Amino acid sequence: MQRRSFLAAVGGGAVSSLAGCAARHSIPQSRFDSDASCPEEVDRCYHETGDEAVYLAPKRERVEMGGSATFHLVNRRPSSLSIGPDYWRLWRETDSGWTKVPRKSVVDPGMSISPFGTHPWNVPITPDDTPPNRDATPDWVAESIAFEPGRYCFTAFDVQAEAGKDETFGALFDVVEKR
């Protein structure tokens, strides 16, 4: 009798945990409204995301100078997602529109994000091109970019979210002076 109770409890727990994996998780609400827009090359912008299986999410949409911005490419599909971890761009919004922030070209061998997994990018927000402390976070990107207050868009491009189609995902964020 105790063995049946134990097996029923374990079996029920396993089914409950599996149901949680298959359930769709809600995407956090963005502070940007529909008037905000990403650069033209972006296929899917975070603040317009609905219930997509793949999206790029910022940890924060408002970052103080001297802080850092973190972005996660989220794969909610039951299959792997092919990406190039160095296939990212940074854009700055100016009075004349979006301007691509220059960066060094790199060779990227590519990688996969596991089913229901994520891939992070960490961007140091500094007013000059001083590299961040490598001991704190070893996986910085955009570390030689001098930021100033304003609106930016971090993008991950050539993401194979659907078979045979590369897409660009973007996430807006504002850089503000430190209080």
C-alpha positions in Angstrom: 0.0 0.0 0.0 2.8 2.4 0.9 4.6 1.6 -2.3 1.5 2.5 -4.4 1.1 5.8 -2.6 4.8 6.5 -3.1 4.6 5.7 -6.8 1.4 7.7 -7.3 3.1 10.7 -5.6 6.3 10.4 -7.6 4.4 9.9 -10.9 2.1 12.8 -10.2 5.1 15.1 -9.5 6.8 14.0 -12.7 3.7 14.7 -14.8 3.3 18.1 -13.1 6.9 19.1 -13.7 6.7 18.0 -17.3 3.6 20.0 -17.8 5.5 23.1 -16.5 8.1 22.5 -19.2 5.6 22.4 -22.0 3.5 25.4 -20.8 4.1 28.7 -22.4 5.6 31.3 -20.1 4.5 34.9 -20.3 6.9 37.4 -21.7 7.6 40.3 -19.3 5.9 43.6 -20.1 8.0 46.2 -21.9 8.1 49.8 -20.8 8.2 51.0 -24.4 4.9 51.7 -26.2 3.9 51.1 -29.8 5.3 54.5 -30.8 8.9 53.3 -30.1 10.5 51.5 -33.0 13.6 49.4 -33.6 15.9 49.9 -36.6 14.5 48.8 -40.0 16.6 45.7 -40.2 14.9 44.2 -37.1 12.3 41.6 -37.8 11.1 41.1 -34.2 11.5 43.9 -31.6 11.1 42.9 -27.9 8.5 45.5 -27.0 6.2 44.2 -29.8 6.7 40.6 -28.9 3.5 38.5 -28.4 3.7 34.8 -27.7 6.7 34.0 -29.9 8.8 30.9 -29.3 12.0 32.9 -29.8 12.7 36.5 -28.7 15.5 38.7 -27.4 14.8 40.1 -23.9 16.7 42.9 -22.1 17.3 42.4 -18.4 16.5 46.1 -18.0 15.3 48.7 -20.5 16.8 51.6 -18.6 20.5 51.4 -17.7 22.6 54.0 -15.8 26.0 55.1 -17.2 28.6 52.9 -15.5 26.2 49.9 -15.3 25.7 47.0 -17.7 23.0 45.9 -20.0 22.2 42.2 -20.3 20.3 40.6 -23.1 19.0 37.0 -23.4 18.0 35.3 -26.6 15.3 33.0 -25.4 14.4 29.7 -27.1 11.0 28.4 -26.0 11.0 25.8 -28.7 11.4 22.0 -28.1 14.3 22.0 -30.6 17.7 23.6 -30.6 18.2 27.1 -32.1 21.3 27.9 -34.3 22.9 31.2 -33.7 26.2 33.0 -34.0 27.1 34.4 -30.6 29.1 37.2 -32.2 26.3 38.0 -34.6 25.1 41.1 -32.7 24.9 44.7 -33.5 24.4 47.8 -31.5 22.4 50.8 -32.8 21.9 54.3 -31.5 18.9 56.5 -32.2 19.7 60.0 -33.4 17.6 62.9 -34.7 18.1 61.5 -38.2 17.1 57.9 -37.3 19.0 54.8 -36.3 22.8 54.7 -36.7 24.8 51.5 -36.5 27.5 51.7 -33.8 30.9 50.6 -35.4 32.5 47.5 -34.1 35.3 45.1 -35.0 34.6 42.3 -37.4 34.9 38.8 -36.0 34.8 35.2 -37.3 32.0 33.3 -35.6 31.9 29.5 -35.6 28.3 29.5 -34.4 26.6 27.6 -31.7 23.2 26.2 -30.6 20.8 27.2 -27.8 19.3 24.1 -26.3 15.5 23.6 -26.3 13.9 26.0 -23.7 17.4 27.6 -23.2 18.9 31.0 -23.4 22.1 32.7 -24.5 23.2 35.9 -22.7 25.2 39.0 -23.9 26.5 41.4 -21.3 27.3 45.0 -22.5 29.2 47.4 -20.2 27.7 50.9 -20.3 30.7 53.2 -20.0 31.2 56.8 -21.2 34.5 55.9 -22.8 36.1 52.9 -24.4 37.7 51.7 -21.2 37.3 47.9 -21.1 35.4 46.6 -18.1 36.9 44.6 -15.3 37.3 41.1 -16.9 37.4 39.5 -13.4 33.8 40.5 -12.8 32.2 39.2 -16.0 34.4 37.4 -18.5 31.8 37.4 -21.4 31.5 41.1 -22.2 30.6 42.2 -25.7 30.7 45.8 -27.1 33.4 46.6 -24.5 35.2 49.1 -26.7 32.1 51.3 -27.3 31.8 54.7 -25.7 28.2 55.2 -24.6 26.4 58.5 -24.0 22.8 59.0 -22.8 20.2 58.1 -25.3 18.2 55.3 -26.8 19.9 52.2 -28.2 18.9 48.9 -29.7 20.8 45.6 -29.2 20.2 43.1 -32.0 21.0 39.5 -32.6 21.0 38.7 -36.3 21.0 35.7 -38.6 19.0 33.7 -36.0 17.4 30.7 -37.5 14.1 30.9 -35.6 12.2 29.2 -38.5 13.6 26.6 -40.9 15.3 28.3 -43.8 14.8 31.8 -42.6 17.4 34.0 -40.8 15.8 36.7 -38.6 17.1 39.7 -36.6 15.8 40.2 -33.1 16.1 43.5 -31.3 15.6 45.0 -27.8 15.5 48.7 -27.0 17.1 50.2 -24.0 17.8 53.7 -22.7 21.1 54.8 -21.3 20.8 57.6 -18.6 23.2 59.6 -16.5 24.0 58.0 -13.1 22.0 59.5 -10.3 
